[in-house]
């Protein structure tokens, strides 16, 4: 049974057939029946650009998902801002979107943007490497949007022999962090296949629907996620305050602009904590993310505040450790979390996917840890390594941090003193 959210203003939930026989769901209306409903039987409502049009749920990688209530202005400002900042043109361009449409990035950038521009689009109803390469070869898209895990899975695996990518002029990546090492490897692969474009990374959040920043054309600053897209503003504040942090210093990332959501659905206290009017009179969204801005206005994302690990009174940023682990010759991918510790409050756990042929032994863990000890302080070093075949993922294609922290994960665990 479908229950409409209390206070949402929704009158119907409409189900679209999947092509197979769709079972009836009490409380929902099928698409064909919905089309038969006569609008003439009741007056059409008066709407404004600031009325809610969508509720998108946050990824829930570090906690419980929340419903971000978004307006027409949010969608149009995000799509148009992305068009201006990316330099995309509709003439003769075709977009391939490898993004879930229940995610803000997929719905706004993967559908709303090309519809607004009149650009031909190719959507994959379900993802698999085979379906992707089939679409890539047959459709020859000029522009592609995807999340890091998709790019890494696609181009790190088996690629059709003789594949040429010289028809691609724009590659965009968001939705999660793409390590600098992975980006370098992907750019080199793309170049070897005739693609002149480099992957342009960005930063965004569901509360701002899609992209907040994007790497400008021709720029490739190490570890940066670019500059604010058109009409967005970024400010870094000291943790737990509304006081602006000095240039180059880490703090909470705040965003202002027409892409900021209206509110959280049925969570007024969460909304008040997240959207605040500062002393400058501007309404700022507190993202819950840690980062800093350089002297040229480029943003550097570190981690979610909830991902920051406090161990023996020290702040440990997982991204700094992951950056070094991903550069290790034995490591294919890493994800660092904090787990409860009776003495230190939290201890650092490093979850690793090793390169092919590397043994999952204590000797391997010590070898990796010894190299890591050369570049990070003692308090930041992992006290526990977990060797895994794959990371648990959320439905939006992100690594499930909560599962790695407290879940029953499959892997070989090795503790170090």
N, C-alpha and C positions, 0 to 999 in steps of 0.2 A: 504494500500500500504506500502511495506517495503522500506525504504530509507536507502541505505548504508551510514555509517558515513563518512563524508568527511575526506580524509587523513588517513583513517584506513588501506588502503591496501587490504581491503576485495573485492573479486570478486563476491562471491555468499553468500546468506544466505540460508542454507539448513534446511528444516523442516522435522522432523521425525513424521510419522503418530502415532496417539495415540491409535489406535485400532478401533476407531470410524471413521465414514466418515469425512475426513479432507477437509475443504473447500479450494479452491485455493486462494492463496495470491499473488496478483500482485507483481512482483519483487523478489519473492523467488522461490527456486527450491525444489521439493519434493525429499526425500532420494532415492527412486527407480530410478528417472530420473537422479539424481546426479551420481549414480553408473554406469549409461550407458555412461556418458561422457568419451570419450577416451583420456587417458593421452598421447597416441602416436601422437595425432594431434599437440602437441606443446611440446617444450623441458621442462623437469622438472626443476624447479628452484633450484639454489644452496642455501642451507640453512645452518645456523650455530646454535649452541646451544644458542646463544644470540639473535636470531631473535624472534619477538613476536609470541606467539602461542595462547594467550587468552587475553580477556579483561574482568576482573571481576569488578563489580561495588560495591563500598563501601555501607554499610548498610543504610546510610542516617538517622541515629537515631537523630543526632543533626544538620542536615543541608541538603544540596543538595548532592546527590550521585555523585561520580566521578569514571571514568573508569580507573582502574589500569591495565596498559599494562604489561603482564607477559611473560617470556621466558621459553624455555625448561629447562635451568639451574635452574630457580626458582622452577619449578615443581620437578625436579629430586633431587635438594639439599634439598628441604623441605621434600619430601617423605623419602629419604635415611636418612636425619638427624633425622626424627621422628622414623624410624626403629631402628637406633642405640641407641637413647636416651631412647626409650620405652622398648627396649629389646624384641620386637615382633619377633616371629619365624614363618615361613610359615608352617612348618611340622605339619599337622593335625589340624591347627587352621582355624577357620571360623569367619569372621567379619560381624557383623550386624551394618549397618550405618543408623542412624535415622537423616539424615542431608539433606538439600536441595542441589542439585548438581549445582545450579546456584550460590552457595556460595563457597568461596575459601576453607574453611574447609571441606565441603562436596565433592567438586570435587577432591581436592588433597589427603586428608587423607581418604575419604570414597571410592574413586575409584582408583586414580593413585597409591596410596601406596599398596593396595592389588594386583593390576595388576602387579606392579613392583616386588612384592615378590612372586607372584604365589599363593596367598592365596585365598581361596574360600570366596566369599562375598555375603551377602544378603542385598538387597536394598528394601526399602519400597517406591513404586511409589507414594503413598499418605499416609499421616500419620493419624492414629486414634489409640486410646488405644486398641481397639479390634484387629486391624490389627497387632499392635506391639506384643501383647501378643500371638496372633496366630503364628506369626513368631518365637517368642522367644521359645515357647513350641515345635513347630514342627522342627525347625532348630537347636536348642540348640547351639547357637554361643558361642565361647570361648572369643571373644573380642567384645566390643561395644563402639561406638563413638556417642556422642550426645551433645546437648546444654543444659544449665541449665533448661530452661522452659520445655523441654521434660522430663528430669529426674524427675523434681518436679511434673509435671502433671501425669506421669505414676505411680510413686510409692507413691504419696500422695492420689491417688484416690482408686477406687475399684480394687483389685488384685484378680486374679483367686484363689479360695481356694486350699490350698495344694501346691501352686507354690514353686518349689525348684530351686535355682539358683547356685547350686554347680558346674555346668559345666562352669561358667564364671570365667576366670582367669585374665581378664584385662578390666577395665572400664575407659574411658577417657572423659573429659568434657572440652569444650572450646566454643568460639564464643560469650561469655558474662560472666558476673561475677556470680559465684555461692557463695552465702553467706556461711560463716563458719558454721552458725547454720543449714542451709539447708543441707550442706555436712555431718555434724555430724548425722543428722536425717536419711539421705539416707544411710550412711554407716551402721548405726545400723539396719535399715530395711533389707539391703542386707545380713548382718551377720545373722539376724534371719531367713533368707531363705537359709542358707547354703553356701553363697558366701564368700570365704576367701579374695577376692580382695577388695581393697578400691578404691574409685573414685580418679583418678589422674587428677588434674586440670592443666590447662595451660593458657597461654596468647598469643594472636596473633592479626593480623590485615590483612585486605585485601591487603594492600601494601606489605606485606611479604607473601602473599598467604594463609598461614595457621598458624601453631604453631610457635611461637618465643621462648617460654619457656615451660617447662614441669616439674611437680613435680617428682623428682627422685624416683625410686622404694624404698619403705621402709621408705621414709620421709613423714612427714605430718605436716609441719610448719603452725601454725595458721595464716590464712589470706594470706599466700604467694601463688604465682602462679608458683613457681619453679625456675629453673635455665635455662640458654639458651640451646637450643638443639644444637646438633653438628654443628659446623662452624658458629653459630651466636654469636654476641657480643652485650652486653647491656651497655649503658652509660646513666647516669642521668645528665642533664644540668639544670642550673638555668633558670627559665622561661624567654623566650624572648631573650636568649643568646646562645652561644656555649660553655660557661664556665662550666666545670664539677662541680657538686654539691658535698658537703661533704657526706661521707657515712652515711646513715640513714636519710638524709634530702630529702624531696619531691622536685621533679622537673620534667621536661619533659623527658619522656622515649625516647631514641634514639637507633636505631638498625643498626648494620652493618653486612654484610655477603652476601652469594650468593642467599639468598631468597628475597632480596630487589628488588622490581619492577624496570622496565626500566624507566617508566615515567607515568604521567597521560595522558589520551587520549585527544589531542587537547587543553591542558591547560599548556603551557610552564611556565607561571608565577607561577602557583600552584606547578608545578614540582620543580622549582628553590627554592621555599620557603620550600619545604618538604625534598628534597634531597640536602644535602650540604656537601662540603669538609671542615672539620675542620682543625685547626692548626696542628693536628697530622698527616695530610695528608690522613686521612681515610674518605671515603664517608659514611655519616651517614643519616639515615632516621629519620626525626623528626615526631614522631607518633601522636602528639597532645594529648597524654595521660599523666596523672600525676601519679607518683609513686616514690618509693625509693628502694635502694638495701642495704641489710644488710652486715655485715662483711664477711659472707660466700658466698656472691654472689647470694643470693636468692632475687627475685624480688617481690615487693608488689605493686599491682595496686590499685590506689585510684579512679580515675575517668577520663573522658575526660576533657581536658582543657576547652572546651566549656561548660561542665556541671558544672565547678566550679562556685560557686555563690559569687558575691561580694556584700556585704550588709553593708552599713554604713562604707565602707572602709576596712572591714574585709573579708578575704578569707574563705569561707565555703566549705568543701568537703562533697558532698552528701553521699558518701560511709560511712563516719563516723557516720552520723545520721541514715542511713539505718541499719547499723550493730546493733545499739541500739534499733531501732524500731522493727527489726525482732526478737529481744530477748524478746520483751514485751509479757506478757501472753495473751493479747487480739488481737495481730496482727499476721496475717498469712503471709502477704507480704507487702513490702513498696517500694516506689520509690519517691525520693526527687528531686524537681526541683526549679529553681528560676524564679519568675515572676516579671514583671516590677513594680516598686514602685516609685512614684513621689518624695519621701523624701529619701528613703534608696538606691535608684538605683534599687535594687532587694530585694524582700522578699522571705523567704523560704516557699515553699508549700510542704506538705507531703501528698502524695496520698497513701491510705491504702486499703488493702483488709483485712477485719476483720475475725477472726475465727468464725466458725458456732455458731449461737446463740447470738453473741454480738450485742447489739443494736447500730444503727448508730445515736447517739445523741450527743449533746454538752457535756453532762456529761461524755460520753466515751472519747471524744476528750480531755477534761480537765484532766481526769485520766491518759491518755497516756502522755500528755504533762507534767504533774507534775512529773511522773517518769523519763521522758527524762531530765527534768531540773536538776535532781540530778547528771547528768554525763556530760553535755555539757554546754559551755558558753551561756550566755543570747543571744548574737548576732546570735548564730547558731540555736536557737529554731524556729520551724515552727510557723508562724503567721496565717497559713491557713491549715486546714485539709480537705481532700476530701475523703470521703468513697465511694469506688467503688466495683463493683462485679467482674470486670476483667480489666486488663490494656490493652490499645491499643497496638498492636504489628505490627512490620514491617514484610515484606515477608521473612526475614531471621530468624524470631523467636525471635527478640529482642524487648524490650519495646520501644515504640516510644516516645522518650524524647520530641521531638518538639510538638507532639500532646498534651502531658500533660502540656507543657509550655504555648502554645498559642492556642491550638485547642479547639473545642467545646466538652468538655468531659462530660460524664454522671456520676453523682454522687451527693452525699449530701455534700455541702460545709459548713464549719463552720469556722468562723474567730475568732481569739483570740487576746486580746490586747498585 
